[in-house]
């Protein structure tokens, strides 16, 4: 089978197309023939070595497809089942062996490409808006990178919960997408200072929560636009890591809350994984959540997919098709 392997961490060129044997399942595993693999910033972090994995490794954390073989101890899935997953390496491949208890069933009416698009970004948007800072009607949330994969889903969920959404984007095209997803106000950070604009839009009161996946270039100003006892939810670092800072800053800016969550801690048990993925699939089936698949690439073009993602050239979800 073909797979995208990283033998030495580095830039997009570190990803090689290799031929590997089709994996055989361990007793607790199922082998899945992939129909689509999600491309996410966490893959960039693995490829660069920011997140460590033993070398060499097959990249990719998210996928969907059909079970072709199961190990002796597996009871949760069977051959022929359509399944999806997130948070498991080796998804940039034609086949992957994964722990069966981390696979979720894909309901009828949800395509493989939709399932691969919904797992990481859909469940991330769900925990951010329903658990990390459970949004309430009438609250105001600022969403950075609002036309990205998580951003577009998070804007929809926040809107559906009755929150006012202020979105930041880089282009008019992305602004249009954010408005269509339900953003009440959109700031083009390439044309205006988002801190000044957000303060103006809230009458100087500040926002209840900032959802920040950008990191280095937005973090400090994000703290400045929070209301007293507001929450900074830093869930990514597409512009780089936030430098160390003294927590006394949180006191000085109004007894702020800061959290750095990740999806793995919000789907730690099988019950939570099934409940969260089921909630996302349910929103999709009910027409309350629309996924935008921005671009699909053949598996062999993984390098280009990463270049496009890192170059901020993309909107919505990127998929590799084996």
C-alpha positions in Angstrom: 0.0 0.0 0.0 1.0 3.6 -0.5 1.6 5.8 2.6 3.1 9.2 3.5 6.1 8.6 5.8 8.3 11.0 7.7 11.8 9.6 8.2 13.3 12.9 9.4 11.3 15.9 10.7 11.3 19.1 8.8 9.4 21.0 6.1 6.8 19.7 3.6 9.6 17.9 1.7 10.1 15.6 4.8 7.0 13.7 3.6 7.7 10.8 1.3 5.4 8.5 -0.6 6.5 5.0 0.3 5.3 1.4 -0.3 4.5 -0.4 2.9 2.9 -3.8 3.6 -0.9 -3.6 4.4 -1.0 -3.8 8.2 -2.3 -6.8 10.0 -4.6 -6.2 13.1 -3.3 -6.8 16.6 -6.0 -8.5 18.9 -7.5 -5.1 19.8 -7.3 -3.5 16.4 -9.3 -3.1 13.2 -7.8 -2.5 9.8 -9.5 0.2 7.7 -9.3 0.8 4.0 -9.3 4.6 3.9 -11.6 6.6 1.7 -10.4 10.0 3.0 -7.8 11.4 5.4 -8.1 14.8 7.0 -5.3 17.3 6.8 -4.8 19.3 10.0 -2.3 21.7 11.7 -1.5 19.0 14.2 0.0 17.0 11.2 2.3 20.0 10.6 3.4 20.0 14.2 4.2 16.3 14.0 6.0 16.7 10.7 8.1 19.6 12.1 8.9 17.7 15.3 7.0 20.1 17.6 4.9 17.1 18.6 7.2 14.1 19.0 6.6 10.7 17.4 9.1 7.8 17.0 10.8 8.0 13.5 10.0 6.9 10.9 6.2 7.3 11.1 3.2 7.5 8.8 1.6 11.0 9.2 -2.0 11.9 9.7 -4.4 11.9 12.7 -7.9 11.6 11.1 -9.6 9.4 8.6 -12.7 7.5 7.5 -13.3 4.3 5.5 -14.4 0.7 5.7 -13.2 -2.1 8.1 -11.5 -4.9 6.2 -10.1 -7.0 9.1 -10.5 -7.2 12.9 -8.3 -8.6 15.6 -9.4 -11.6 17.8 -10.6 -9.5 20.8 -12.6 -6.9 18.8 -16.3 -6.7 19.6 -17.1 -3.0 18.8 -16.8 -3.1 15.0 -16.9 -5.8 12.3 -15.7 -6.2 8.7 -17.8 -4.0 6.4 -18.6 -1.3 8.9 -18.0 2.3 7.9 -15.9 4.1 10.6 -14.1 7.3 11.3 -11.5 8.4 13.9 -9.3 11.3 15.1 -6.2 11.5 17.2 -4.6 8.3 15.9 -1.4 8.5 13.8 -0.9 6.7 10.4 -3.9 8.1 8.6 -2.1 9.3 5.5 -2.2 5.9 3.9 -4.4 3.5 1.9 -4.9 1.2 4.9 -4.5 1.8 8.7 -4.6 -0.5 11.7 -6.2 1.4 14.6 -7.5 0.5 18.1 -11.1 -0.6 17.6 -12.4 1.2 20.6 -11.3 4.5 19.2 -13.3 4.0 16.0 -16.8 5.5 15.7 -19.6 4.4 13.4 -20.4 6.6 10.5 -24.2 7.0 10.2 -26.1 6.5 7.0 -26.5 9.8 5.1 -23.0 11.0 6.1 -20.4 10.4 3.4 -16.8 9.2 4.0 -15.5 12.6 3.1 -17.9 14.4 5.4 -17.0 11.9 8.2 -13.2 12.5 7.7 -13.9 16.3 7.7 -16.0 16.2 10.9 -14.0 14.2 13.3 -11.1 16.4 14.5 -12.5 19.8 13.6 -16.1 19.1 14.3 -15.4 17.6 17.7 -12.9 20.3 18.5 -15.5 23.0 17.8 -18.0 21.0 19.9 -15.9 20.8 23.0 -14.8 24.4 22.7 -18.3 25.8 22.5 -20.1 23.2 24.8 -17.5 22.4 27.5 -14.3 24.5 27.6 -16.4 27.7 27.7 -20.1 26.6 27.4 -21.5 29.4 25.4 -24.8 30.9 26.6 -27.4 33.0 24.7 -26.4 36.6 24.7 -22.6 36.1 25.3 -20.1 37.4 22.9 -17.3 35.2 21.4 -14.4 36.3 19.3 -13.3 33.5 16.9 -9.9 33.8 15.2 -9.2 32.2 11.8 -13.0 32.0 11.4 -12.9 30.8 7.8 -10.6 27.8 8.6 -11.7 24.3 9.2 -12.4 24.6 13.0 -13.4 28.3 12.6 -16.3 27.8 10.2 -17.8 25.0 12.3 -17.2 26.9 15.6 -18.9 30.0 14.2 -22.0 27.9 13.3 -22.1 26.2 16.7 -21.7 29.5 18.6 -24.4 31.1 16.4 -26.8 28.1 17.0 -26.2 28.5 20.8 -27.4 32.1 20.6 -24.0 33.8 21.1 -22.9 36.9 19.3 -19.9 36.0 17.1 -17.1 38.4 16.2 -15.0 36.7 13.5 -11.4 37.6 12.4 -10.3 36.7 8.9 -7.7 37.9 6.4 -9.6 38.4 3.1 -13.0 39.5 1.8 -13.6 36.0 0.4 -13.1 34.6 3.9 -15.2 37.3 5.5 -18.1 36.2 3.2 -17.7 32.6 4.4 -17.7 33.7 8.0 -20.9 35.7 7.6 -22.6 32.8 5.8 -21.7 30.6 8.8 -23.4 33.0 11.2 -20.8 35.6 12.3 -22.5 38.8 13.4 -19.4 41.0 12.9 -16.3 40.3 10.8 -12.9 42.0 11.3 -10.4 41.9 8.4 -7.2 41.8 10.5 -5.1 42.6 7.4 -6.9 46.0 7.1 -7.7 46.9 10.7 -6.4 46.3 14.2 -8.6 43.6 15.6 -8.1 44.8 19.2 -9.3 48.3 18.5 -12.2 47.0 16.4 -13.3 44.4 19.0 -13.3 47.1 21.7 -15.4 49.3 19.5 -17.9 46.5 18.6 -18.4 45.8 22.3 -18.6 49.4 23.5 -15.4 48.9 25.4 -16.8 46.1 27.6 -14.9 43.3 25.9 -15.9 39.8 24.9 -16.7 36.8 27.1 -14.4 34.4 25.4 -11.7 34.4 22.7 -11.2 31.2 20.8 -7.6 31.4 19.5 -5.9 28.9 17.2 -3.4 31.4 15.8 -1.2 31.9 18.9 1.9 34.0 18.8 0.6 36.9 16.7 -2.9 37.2 18.3 -2.5 36.1 21.9 -1.5 39.3 23.7 -4.1 41.5 22.0 -6.7 38.7 22.6 -6.1 39.1 26.4 -6.7 42.9 26.0 -10.2 42.4 24.6 -11.6 40.1 27.2 -14.0 41.4 29.8 -13.1 41.0 33.5 -13.1 37.3 34.3 -13.3 36.4 30.6 -11.7 33.3 29.2 -8.8 32.9 26.7 -9.1 29.6 25.0 -5.8 29.0 23.2 -6.3 25.8 21.2 -3.6 26.1 18.5 -0.6 28.0 17.3 -0.6 28.4 13.5 1.5 31.5 13.7 3.9 30.0 16.3 4.0 29.2 20.0 3.1 31.9 22.5 6.2 33.1 24.4 6.3 32.4 28.2 4.6 35.0 30.3 4.0 35.8 34.0 0.5 34.7 35.1 0.2 38.0 37.1 -0.7 39.5 33.7 -4.0 37.7 34.0 -4.7 39.5 37.3 -3.8 42.9 35.9 -6.1 42.5 32.9 -9.1 41.6 35.0 -8.7 38.2 36.7 -8.8 36.4 33.4 -9.0 32.7 32.8 -6.5 30.9 30.4 -6.8 27.4 29.2 -4.8 25.4 26.6 -7.1 22.5 25.8 -6.7 19.6 23.3 -9.3 17.3 21.8 -7.7 14.1 23.3 -8.7 15.2 26.9 -12.3 15.8 25.8 -12.7 12.3 24.2 -10.7 10.4 26.7 -13.3 7.6 27.3 -15.1 5.7 24.6 -18.4 7.0 26.0 -17.3 10.6 25.6 -15.9 9.9 22.1 -19.2 8.3 21.0 -21.3 11.1 22.6 -19.3 13.9 21.0 -19.0 12.4 17.6 -22.6 11.5 17.7 -23.6 15.1 18.6 -21.6 16.4 15.6 -23.0 13.8 13.2 -26.5 14.6 14.5 -26.1 18.3 13.8 -25.0 17.5 10.3 -27.9 15.2 9.7 -30.3 17.8 11.0 -28.9 20.5 8.7 -27.7 22.6 11.6 -24.0 22.2 10.6 -22.6 22.5 7.1 -19.1 21.4 6.4 -17.1 23.1 3.8 -14.6 20.8 2.1 -12.2 23.4 0.7 -10.0 21.1 -1.4 -9.2 17.4 -2.0 -5.8 16.2 -3.0 -4.5 12.8 -4.2 -2.5 11.1 -1.4 0.7 11.6 -3.3 0.2 15.4 -3.1 0.4 15.6 0.7 3.3 18.1 0.4 1.2 20.5 -1.6 -1.7 20.2 0.9 0.7 21.2 3.7 2.1 24.1 1.8 -1.4 25.4 1.1 -2.5 25.0 4.7 0.6 26.7 6.1 0.4 29.5 3.5 -3.1 30.4 4.7 -4.4 29.8 1.2 -7.2 27.5 2.3 -10.7 27.7 3.7 -12.7 24.9 5.2 -11.4 21.3 5.3 -8.5 19.8 3.3 -8.6 16.0 2.5 -6.2 13.5 1.0 -7.9 10.8 -1.1 -5.9 7.5 -1.2 
